[in-house]
Amino acid sequence: MTILLFLFGCLFLLPIFSHASQSQDMSAATSPSLIPLGLDELHSRIDRTHPLLKGAGAEKTIARGQMLKALGAFEPTLVNATELERFISSTDPSKGTQTVGFNDTLVEALHPLGFRGSAGLRQAIGAARIPDLSFGDGNQQVVLGGFLPLLRGLMINPERAELQRSELAAPRAEITIAQTRQDLFLAAAHQFWDWVAAAKMVDIQKRAVAVAEERYRQVEERAKAGAVAPIDVTEAGQEVHRRREVAITARRLLEQEQFKLSMFLWDKGSPTIPPLDRVPEFPAERPAPTLGDIRAHKVEAMKERPEVKALEVEARINNIDLGLAKNNLLPSLNVEAAPARSPEKFVLGLGYRFGVELRVPLFQRRGRGEVLQAQGQAERLVVAQQYRENQVLVDIDNAFSAIERARERIDEASQALRLVEIVEEGERYRFSIGTSNVLFVNLRERNTIDSQNQIIRAKAEYHKALALYQWAIGAWAKSPSDAPRVSYR
């Protein structure tokens, strides 16, 4: 009876354990850690978490601050001013000491075209005569004032120029973000393929060590049987240690590439080391861009590359400075109308004052110097733009050349590997029949390992060249990237 109960219990628990094991297998099969890491995923994580892109996003905050600062020059200002004076009238000393004055409540504002105006109310304090715009009991006045530059400062003035510069701060911030994104994506792509290549080389060295260790055991057994000389055992053992040393070097290189790649994989404000079980295979080769594609990419890149667009923004800012400098060469001719601000004049009945002022610099050294600086800057930007456009063309041609040469390297390295494997198999056969020795077999295997490493390097260079081409045509700058904004706090 006890045995039957035990058997029934086992039969009852068996489906539960099998279901649990199947669940673990399924979870392991679908675990994200087993999904190979791709370059698109790497770039996506850079967009979301990389601190340099977050810092570039602060450029938008700076641009908004510059705009607000420039708009502050045209912000209406509420003014409340009170002025009093105590005096004894010289015409009628019998009145004794008098205290008179006024209280002004008005709004002042500067228009971007250069006109400055004010409007408000004035309340008289004490006995006062108001000749203009009085109302109420004759002790209140409408206060209106204005300042109009007729030559220098009309339409073009420092405040408006600063506002126009601030309007270009947002495009400049976008260009900075695009440039940062381009450079990060290119550096990440290069480091990603270096990491993949290092992992593949470690696998090759591990297999080479396993082959050497197995041969050492075989040669040792044959030496005990008297089939080979004892020196061959020493040779086989030496090869095992040599390959282990090479494998350690390859492992160190892989760890170094992991640490470098971690600087592009950020999580919660810290770099994360990519797991080795996510090392992908090299993708298949892509069709090379045609000559028509290259011509179209060159035309587009000369417009969209951040370096070129940055020069365009600089040129627009310099045009603003040049216009302001030329405006400063004009004489200063200003018309002004304002209420009397001195209490004693106000009490005497002087309501408004009007004035026209003309100022003509005799040598115009400052204005001519500003114009020369802006013109020189314009000439420099023209040359710089020509240089950048030609640099874009050279970058695209260089990237295309890198793609073509890498494809040729892969083909030649594949042919070399095929031939060296044939030689290795022949040398192993000769060793098996006793017409060769361990030294020649080791040399053939080393040649095979070198050829395998050459293919890996060629494939890595090929995919680096593809990334360089994407960078050269500005493809990553055109992709949408909303950099996180930094809080004012």
C-alpha atoms as one frame of an Amber mdcrd trajectory, in Angstrom:
protein
   0.000   0.000   0.000   2.859   2.397   0.801   4.470   1.682  -2.552   1.183
   2.330  -4.382   0.690   5.665  -2.587   4.256   6.680  -3.495   3.688   5.843
  -7.151   0.395   7.733  -7.262   2.096  10.767  -5.681   4.867  10.708  -8.255
   2.351  10.504 -11.087   0.465  13.443  -9.588   3.557  15.655  -9.179   5.131
  14.769 -12.540   2.884  17.115 -14.632   3.548  19.962 -12.208   7.338  19.584
 -12.480   7.148  19.175 -16.249   4.966  22.283 -16.559   7.390  24.249 -14.362
  10.384  23.131 -16.410   8.598  24.019 -19.653   7.797  27.463 -18.240  11.442
  27.995 -17.311  12.571  26.891 -20.776  10.075  29.231 -22.439  11.079  32.156
 -20.227  14.739  31.482 -20.978  13.999  31.284 -24.681  12.109  34.567 -24.643
  14.429  36.350 -22.211  15.626  39.718 -23.529  19.180  38.819 -22.540  19.230
  36.164 -25.288  18.117  38.577 -27.998  21.223  39.760 -29.893  22.085  43.398
 -29.387  21.653  45.331 -32.612  23.025  48.644 -33.784  19.509  50.096 -34.040
  18.829  49.206 -30.410  22.141  50.759 -29.387  21.296  53.997 -31.190  17.826
  54.018 -29.685  19.265  53.729 -26.186  21.682  56.566 -26.928  18.730  58.746
 -27.929  16.918  57.962 -24.697  19.603  57.839 -22.040  22.990  59.195 -23.132
  24.041  62.146 -20.930  25.668  64.066 -23.780  22.355  64.174 -25.639  20.648
  65.251 -22.438  23.240  68.005 -22.156  22.585  68.963 -25.757  18.910  69.174
 -24.864  19.862  71.932 -22.426  20.726  73.998 -25.498  16.978  74.363 -26.087
  16.567  75.729 -22.587  19.404  78.194 -23.208  17.777  79.242 -26.493  14.465
  79.912 -24.752  16.319  81.916 -22.129  18.015  84.035 -24.798  14.658  84.714
 -26.434  13.081  85.770 -23.145  16.075  87.958 -22.356  15.846  89.702 -25.739
  12.088  90.200 -25.403  12.691  91.831 -22.036  14.000  94.930 -23.801  10.506
  95.514 -25.267   8.601  94.611 -22.147   6.151  97.304 -20.919   7.203  98.796
 -17.621   4.820 100.210 -15.019   6.272 103.341 -13.413   4.982 105.124 -10.336
   7.038 108.173  -9.393   6.488 110.969  -6.887   8.521 114.186  -6.828   8.197
 117.036  -4.334   9.960 120.368  -3.881   9.876 122.929  -1.058  10.596 126.512
  -2.072   9.739 130.158  -1.457   8.407 131.978  -4.473  10.626 134.870  -5.530
   7.674 136.695  -7.093   5.363 136.424  -4.093   7.349 135.805  -0.881   4.236
 136.420   1.155   3.012 132.920   0.383   5.813 131.559   2.481   7.276 128.114
   2.070   5.396 125.938  -0.421   5.463 122.183  -0.956   4.409 121.199  -4.471
   4.991 118.298  -6.849   3.239 115.459  -8.616   2.665 111.717  -8.685   2.994
 109.937 -12.057   1.559 106.540 -12.892   2.458 105.531 -16.419   3.494 102.652
 -18.687   6.702 102.856 -20.736   7.604 100.551 -23.642  10.156 100.285 -26.448
   9.001  99.198 -29.908  11.316  96.973 -32.022  11.346  99.675 -34.718  13.112
 102.007 -32.290  10.193 104.120 -31.086   9.893 104.539 -27.322   6.668 105.809
 -25.790   4.922 106.319 -22.476   1.332 106.976 -21.387  -0.322 107.485 -18.000
  -1.807 109.915 -15.475  -0.351 112.691 -13.339  -1.822 113.846 -10.049  -0.730
 117.286  -8.925   0.322 117.832  -5.306  -0.209 121.343  -4.045  -1.105 124.382
  -6.154  -0.197 123.811  -9.790  -1.168 125.150 -13.202  -1.641 122.479 -15.900
  -1.726 123.962 -19.406  -1.949 120.736 -21.477  -4.242 117.693 -21.334  -5.697
 118.473 -17.905  -8.930 116.970 -16.617 -10.887 116.633 -13.403 -10.523 119.675
 -11.144  -7.517 120.923 -13.093  -5.028 119.121 -10.891  -4.811 115.973 -13.021
  -3.107 115.507 -16.379  -2.816 112.896 -19.129   0.870 112.101 -19.517   2.049
 111.177 -23.026   5.644 110.954 -24.208   7.653 109.626 -27.110  11.141 109.265
 -28.530  11.638 108.661 -32.276  15.025 108.135 -33.985  14.830 109.394 -37.558
  18.170 108.075 -38.862  20.355 105.935 -36.613  18.271 103.432 -34.686  15.179
 103.552 -36.909  14.184 100.005 -38.030  17.651  98.766 -37.013  18.815  99.117
 -33.431  20.824  97.064 -30.885  17.730  95.784 -29.076  16.061  94.543 -32.255
  19.337  93.013 -33.451  19.601  91.097 -30.177  16.032  89.857 -30.653  16.858
  88.668 -34.174  19.944  86.861 -32.869  17.888  85.175 -30.166  15.449  83.926
 -32.819  18.370  82.023 -34.327  19.276  80.442 -30.986  16.652  77.697 -31.390
  17.918  76.588 -34.852  21.463  76.698 -33.496  20.412  74.465 -30.587  18.840
  71.986 -33.010  22.049  71.936 -35.035  24.106  71.316 -31.896  21.879  68.402
 -30.951  22.068  66.987 -34.485  25.859  67.270 -34.506  26.138  65.592 -31.107
  23.795  62.830 -32.233  25.737  62.256 -35.447  29.069  61.985 -33.648  27.681
  59.746 -30.908  26.042  57.384 -33.394  29.247  57.086 -35.434  31.442  56.486
 -32.386  28.921  53.977 -31.016  28.813  52.091 -34.335  32.611  51.826 -34.490
  32.805  50.658 -30.890  29.926  48.213 -31.393  31.638  46.401 -34.270  34.956
  46.380 -32.405  33.128  44.647 -29.554  31.536  42.110 -31.890  34.881  41.410
 -33.585  36.649  40.969 -30.232  33.980  38.484 -29.084  34.324  36.464 -32.285
  38.108  36.360 -31.899  37.744  35.089 -28.338  35.573  32.237 -29.624  38.222
  31.345 -32.208  40.953  31.292 -29.571  38.835  29.122 -27.268  38.362  26.564
 -30.026  42.066  26.717 -30.826  42.946  26.028 -27.177  40.520  23.082 -27.085
  42.106  21.607 -30.241  45.632  22.016 -28.820  44.658  20.391 -25.517  43.075
  17.427 -27.297  46.121  16.990 -29.511  48.370  17.130 -26.449  46.476  14.232
 -24.915  46.637  12.266 -28.161  50.369  12.867 -28.658  51.047  11.977 -25.033
  49.269   8.629 -25.479  51.112   7.929 -28.723  54.430   8.795 -27.062  53.700
   6.306 -24.289  53.036   3.695 -26.969  56.319   4.578 -28.684  54.682   5.868
 -31.878  56.143   9.383 -31.634  59.195  10.952 -30.068  58.949  12.527 -26.585
  59.966  15.862 -28.073  56.607  15.969 -29.832  54.879  15.871 -26.437  56.903
  18.872 -25.364  56.028  20.639 -28.609  52.324  19.930 -28.109  52.420  21.147
 -24.506  54.223  24.315 -25.511  51.505  25.009 -28.096  48.802  24.602 -25.458
  50.397  27.253 -23.250  51.030  29.533 -26.184  47.403  29.401 -27.280  46.187
  29.937 -23.746  48.322  33.069 -23.557  46.876  34.318 -26.856  43.368  33.515
 -25.583  44.010  35.560 -22.431  45.148  38.487 -24.569  42.011  38.172 -26.687
  39.902  38.039 -23.536  41.511  41.227 -22.256  40.818  42.939 -25.574  37.173
  41.874 -25.361  36.854  43.228 -21.828  38.397  46.508 -22.965  35.909  46.790
 -25.830  33.076  45.979 -23.410  34.070  48.822 -21.114  34.320  51.221 -24.037
  30.908  50.173 -25.352  29.379  50.612 -21.907  29.916  54.384 -22.271  27.164
  54.301 -24.912  24.788  52.121 -22.874  23.465  54.116 -19.945  20.911  53.032
 -17.391  19.821  55.174 -14.421  22.690  57.563 -14.916  25.461  54.930 -15.069
  27.111  53.025 -17.940  26.196  49.332 -18.238  28.430  46.588 -19.616  26.794
  44.659 -22.485  26.394  40.898 -21.771  28.352  38.478 -23.939  25.272  36.360
 -24.651  23.924  39.283 -26.702  26.806  39.420 -29.170  25.201  39.303 -32.638
  26.391  37.724 -35.845  27.708  39.881 -38.645  24.782  40.854 -40.910  24.838
  40.009 -44.584  26.418  42.456 -46.976  24.167  45.169 -48.319  23.949  46.358
 -51.912  26.459  49.123 -52.488  25.041  52.589 -53.275  24.940  53.352 -56.984
  26.530  56.387 -58.597  23.087  57.977 -58.838  22.511  57.397 -55.141  25.869
  58.931 -54.304  25.158  62.063 -56.375  21.761  62.498 -54.720  23.286  61.934
 -51.274  25.957  64.564 -51.955  23.382  67.177 -52.911  21.291  66.386 -49.839
  24.256  66.226 -47.469  25.488  69.685 -48.506  22.173  70.997 -47.203  21.531
  68.755 -44.196  24.926  68.133 -42.604  25.032  69.990 -39.253  28.416  71.521
 -40.047  27.019  73.249 -43.146  23.806  74.347 -41.441  25.804  75.783 -38.541
  27.689  78.032 -40.969  24.395  79.194 -42.457  23.202  80.280 -39.011  26.502
  82.053 -38.368  26.144  83.854 -41.699  22.641  85.043 -40.774  23.888  86.320
 -37.420  26.755  88.111 -39.154  24.310  89.745 -41.573  22.446  91.131 -38.563
  25.700  92.512 -37.155  26.640  93.982 -40.540  23.281  95.742 -40.881  23.618
  97.150 -37.378  27.162  98.326 -38.089  26.083 100.110 -41.278  23.207 101.738
 -39.422  25.660 103.073 -36.836  27.396 105.016 -39.625  24.326 107.250 -39.949
  24.066 110.520 -38.010  21.931 110.477 -34.903  18.759 112.522 -35.451  16.199
 112.131 -32.674  12.837 113.725 -31.983  11.505 113.709 -28.438   8.303 114.915
 -26.740   7.737 114.461 -23.015   5.994 116.135 -20.086   7.990 118.367 -17.796
   9.664 116.241 -15.158  10.976 118.996 -12.880   8.410 119.957 -10.186   9.300
 123.651 -10.277   8.756 123.844 -14.027   5.568 121.882 -13.719   4.230 124.261
 -11.050   5.077 127.241 -13.231   2.823 125.832 -15.950   5.314 124.202 -18.296
   3.370 121.140 -19.433   5.419 119.565 -22.270   8.851 119.902 -23.724   9.795
 119.122 -27.347  13.258 118.619 -28.720  15.260 117.679 -31.840  18.870 116.521
 -31.486  21.445 115.926 -34.240  24.776 114.198 -33.593  27.317 113.642 -36.383
  30.575 111.788 -35.551  33.427 113.467 -37.402  35.611 110.458 -38.171  33.214
 107.494 -37.777  36.067 105.281 -36.616  33.899 103.093 -34.446  31.233 102.610
 -37.122  33.758 101.939 -39.883  35.583  99.475 -37.615  32.386  97.548 -36.903
  31.586  97.381 -40.623  35.071  96.110 -41.448  34.816  93.422 -38.759  31.445
  92.232 -40.069  32.649  92.235 -43.677  35.766  90.288 -42.742  33.646  87.786
 -40.866  31.402  87.431 -43.928  34.414  86.693 -46.138  35.638  84.112 -43.633
  32.227  82.407 -43.581  32.131  82.243 -47.381  35.490  80.461 -47.441  34.476
  78.220 -44.543  31.261  77.256 -46.301  33.168  76.292 -49.445  35.519  74.214
 -47.322  32.677  72.457 -45.485  30.814  71.651 -48.690  33.936  70.155 -50.226
  34.610  68.297 -46.985  31.133  66.741 -47.219  31.875  65.534 -50.752  35.218
  64.092 -49.671  33.644  62.382 -46.636  31.081  60.639 -48.842  33.693  59.548
 -51.378  35.948  58.345 -48.574  33.138  56.329 -46.971  32.186  54.764 -50.310
  35.822  53.861 -50.921  35.990  52.262 -47.470  32.908  50.159 -48.280  34.343
  48.930 -51.567  37.772  48.095 -50.159  36.223  46.293 -47.182  34.120  44.156
 -49.536  37.242  43.259 -51.486  39.060  42.380 -48.247  36.229  40.051 -47.229
  36.364  38.269 -50.606  40.124  37.854 -50.532  40.188  36.782 -46.885  37.471
  34.195 -47.586  39.488  32.745 -50.454  42.613  32.658 -48.313  40.731  30.889
 -45.506  39.392  28.261 -47.916  42.883  27.472 -49.177  44.540  27.498 -45.757
  41.908  25.081 -44.418  42.726  22.697 -47.266  46.421  22.901 -46.380  45.610
  22.344 -42.685  43.557  19.227 -43.423  46.360  17.867 -45.620  48.939  18.476
 -42.895  46.749  16.703 -40.347  46.435  13.720 -42.679  50.196  13.594 -43.100
  50.600  13.731 -39.318  48.127  10.881 -38.892  50.146   8.617 -41.222  53.449
   9.648 -39.630  54.954  11.758 -42.443  54.685  15.074 -40.535  55.157  16.299
 -36.985  53.371  18.438 -34.397  55.301  21.575 -35.333  53.979  21.676 -38.906
  50.438  20.915 -37.788  50.604  23.766 -35.289  51.892  26.137 -37.945  49.058
  25.209 -40.310  46.496  25.749 -37.563  47.997  29.105 -36.688  47.636  30.173
 -40.314  43.997  29.121 -40.211  43.402  31.111 -37.030  45.054  34.155 -38.573
  42.864  33.847 -41.674  39.725  33.570 -39.550  40.746  36.666 -37.632  41.374
  38.515 -40.883  37.831  37.766 -42.045  36.434  39.047 -38.761  38.474  42.249
 -39.026  37.392  42.723 -42.649  33.717  42.284 -41.748  34.051  44.714 -38.853
  35.704  47.272 -41.133  32.934  46.774 -43.688  30.194  47.574 -41.187  32.228
  50.491 -39.836  32.407  51.813 -43.396  28.619  51.535 -43.700  28.265  53.551
 -40.502  30.753  56.120 -41.809  28.671  56.472 -44.975  25.515  57.093 -42.938
  27.384  59.743 -40.977  28.824  61.333 -44.123  25.425  61.780 -45.779  23.935
  63.167 -42.557  21.353  60.380 -42.228  21.458  60.373 -38.424  21.106  64.159
 -38.227  17.833  64.011 -40.159  16.284  61.393 -37.883  13.842  62.754 -35.285
  15.459  63.193 -31.896  13.653  65.016 -29.099  16.391  65.661 -26.607  15.113
  65.781 -23.022  14.689  69.332 -21.801  16.446  70.439 -18.660  14.261  72.008
 -15.981  14.811  75.656 -15.074  15.301  74.516 -11.482
